[in-house]
Each structure stands twice: as structure tokens, then as C-alpha cells.
């Protein structure tokens, strides 16, 4: 008699696999899982959300929404989330690429779609921030992060600085060298 191999489910390996697992758990949360201990497969979660969307469409007529998303990562995530639930995102000609349009019920957007998107976006932003810092630190061999924050000087000047070192420390007016990166 042949024995079946018993497989032990191990946690995802690497930060990307952990992020995917976290995104799937967030999706299950917004599918209104019955209990904390219930591990709902992503497919079943999506089916429940799609059923809820269809139910809301009969109760509440769809409205055309315009979403303006700040960056390409947010837009890609939002469009993918909408497509996952059978929603067809679009934009009109001459609208910015950061604009996403869709016809949805207001309660579905407010109760499910937008809160889920915000939670997914926060997870991705944290991952991208950590990844960016890691790559910069490895490539440039210096600590990445924000610039030092300094307090504003009162009175406009630091006082009378007569030394050469003092002249270097004098506050300069900002000059815009690069108007836009986009």
C-alpha cells in the first residue's frame, strides 16, 4: 500500500512571498469572513465580494466614480483590484493617466473597495519604502532615508558672521534646479 506524502505548509519565503500572503489575508478580511480562525481561500473570498457587489447593484444603482491616484503603483493596484472583482475600469480620452473611472454602487466603494485598497496600498508602500532603502544602501553604501530637519532661524539672518566658515554656514535662498521629476 503506497503511503501518501504528508506535506507541511511552511510560511512563505522571502519578502515578496510574505507580501503576497499578506495581500491575500487582507482580501479575505474584506470578504467578511465568518470567524477569526477561518482561513478563506482567495477564490472564495473573491466570489463573496462579487456576490455582494451584484446584490448592491440591484439595491442601489451604480454611479460613475472618478478616482485620482497619485502614482503608477497605486493605479496598477487599484485597477487590478477592480478587475479581480469583475469591475471594468476605464478612463476617457484626454483624462490623465492617474485617473480611473468605474460605475459602482456607492456603498460598495465606501464599505469594501476603497478601504481594502487603502490597506493594500499601505502594505505595498511599506514594502516599496523598505526595498528602496535596501537597494540604495547596497548600491551607494550609505544610509538611505530622509534629509535632516532643521528649525527655522528667526529674524532672517544668523547674525553677523565674519569668518570664512561662518560665510559658508549663512542660509541660502532655495533655488529650483529641477522643476519636476515627472
C-alpha positions in Angstrom: 0.0 0.0 0.0 1.5 3.3 -1.1 1.8 5.9 1.5 0.8 9.5 0.7 3.4 12.0 1.4 2.4 14.4 4.1 3.1 18.0 3.2 3.7 20.5 5.9 2.7 24.0 4.9 5.6 26.4 5.6 5.3 30.1 5.7 6.2 32.0 2.5 9.9 32.5 1.9 11.3 36.0 1.1 9.7 39.4 1.4 7.8 39.2 -1.9 6.1 35.9 -0.9 5.2 37.3 2.5 3.7 40.4 0.9 1.6 38.2 -1.4 0.4 36.2 1.6 -0.5 39.4 3.4 -2.4 40.8 0.5 -4.4 37.6 0.3 -5.2 37.8 4.0 -6.4 41.4 3.6 -8.6 40.4 0.7 -10.1 37.6 2.9 -10.8 40.1 5.6 -12.8 42.3 3.3 -14.8 39.4 2.1 -16.5 39.4 5.5 -15.1 36.1 6.8 -17.3 34.4 9.5 -14.7 33.9 12.2 -11.1 34.8 13.1 -10.0 31.2 12.7 -11.5 30.8 9.3 -8.8 30.6 6.6 -10.7 31.5 3.4 -9.1 30.8 0.1 -8.6 33.9 -2.1 -11.0 32.5 -4.8 -13.9 32.0 -2.3 -13.3 35.5 -0.9 -13.5 37.0 -4.4 -16.7 35.1 -5.1 -18.4 36.5 -1.9 -17.3 40.1 -2.8 -18.6 39.6 -6.4 -21.9 38.3 -5.0 -22.1 41.3 -2.6 -21.4 43.7 -5.5 -24.2 42.1 -7.6 -26.6 42.4 -4.6 -25.7 46.0 -4.1 -26.2 46.7 -7.8 -29.8 45.6 -7.6 -30.5 47.6 -4.4 -28.5 50.7 -5.3 -28.0 51.9 -8.9 -24.3 52.2 -9.9 -22.8 55.7 -10.1 -19.9 56.7 -12.2 -16.9 57.3 -9.9 -13.7 59.1 -10.8 -10.6 58.0 -8.8 -7.4 60.1 -9.0 -4.5 58.1 -7.8 -1.2 59.7 -7.0 1.3 57.3 -8.6 1.6 54.4 -11.0 1.9 51.8 -8.3 -1.4 52.9 -6.7 -3.1 53.0 -10.1 -1.9 49.5 -11.0 -3.0 48.1 -7.7 -6.4 49.8 -7.9 -7.1 48.6 -11.5 -6.0 45.1 -10.6 -8.3 45.1 -7.5 -11.2 46.3 -9.6 -10.6 43.7 -12.3 -10.3 41.0 -9.6 -14.0 41.7 -8.7 -15.2 41.8 -12.3 -15.3 45.7 -12.4 -14.3 47.2 -15.7 -12.1 50.3 -15.0 -11.7 52.9 -17.8 -10.8 56.5 -18.5 -11.9 58.9 -21.1 -9.6 60.3 -23.7 -7.7 63.4 -22.6 -8.0 62.3 -18.9 -4.8 62.0 -17.1 -3.2 58.5 -16.7 -3.7 58.8 -12.9 -7.5 58.9 -13.4 -9.5 55.7 -13.2 -13.3 55.6 -13.9 -15.8 53.0 -13.0 -19.5 52.5 -12.5 -20.2 51.1 -9.0 -22.6 51.4 -6.1 -21.6 54.0 -3.6 -21.9 51.6 -0.6 -19.6 49.0 -2.3 -17.0 51.7 -2.8 -17.3 53.1 0.7 -17.6 49.8 2.6 -15.4 47.4 0.7 -13.4 48.6 -2.3 -11.8 51.8 -1.0 -11.0 50.5 2.5 -9.5 47.4 1.0 -7.5 49.4 -1.5 -6.1 51.7 1.3 -5.0 48.7 3.3 -3.4 47.0 0.4 -1.7 50.3 -0.7 -0.3 50.8 2.8 1.3 47.3 2.7 2.8 47.9 -0.7 4.1 51.4 0.2 5.8 50.0 3.3 7.4 47.2 1.2 8.5 49.7 -1.6 10.0 52.0 1.0 12.0 49.2 2.7 13.1 47.9 -0.7 14.2 51.3 -1.9 16.2 51.9 1.2 17.8 48.5 0.9 18.8 49.0 -2.7 20.2 52.5 -2.1 22.2 51.3 0.9 23.6 48.4 -1.0 24.4 50.4 -4.2 25.8 53.6 -2.6 27.0 52.1 0.7 25.4 54.8 2.8 22.3 55.1 4.9 19.2 56.0 3.0 16.4 58.0 4.4 15.1 61.5 4.8 17.1 64.7 4.9 17.9 66.2 8.3 15.2 68.5 9.6 16.4 71.9 11.0 14.5 74.6 12.7 13.8 77.9 11.0 16.0 80.8 12.1 14.2 83.8 13.5 15.0 87.2 12.2 16.0 86.1 8.8 19.7 86.1 9.5 22.0 84.2 11.8 23.8 87.4 12.9 27.0 88.9 11.8 29.3 86.1 10.5 32.6 87.4 9.6 34.8 84.3 9.3 35.1 82.2 6.1 33.5 79.2 7.9 30.6 81.5 9.0 30.1 82.7 5.5 29.7 79.1 4.4 27.0 78.5 7.1 25.0 81.5 6.1 21.5 80.5 5.0 21.0 80.4 1.2 17.7 81.0 -0.5 16.4 77.9 -2.2 16.8 77.7 -5.9 14.7 75.3 -8.0 17.1 73.4 -10.2 14.7 70.8 -11.5 11.1 71.9 -11.7 9.6 68.4 -12.0 10.7 64.8 -12.0 7.6 63.7 -13.8 
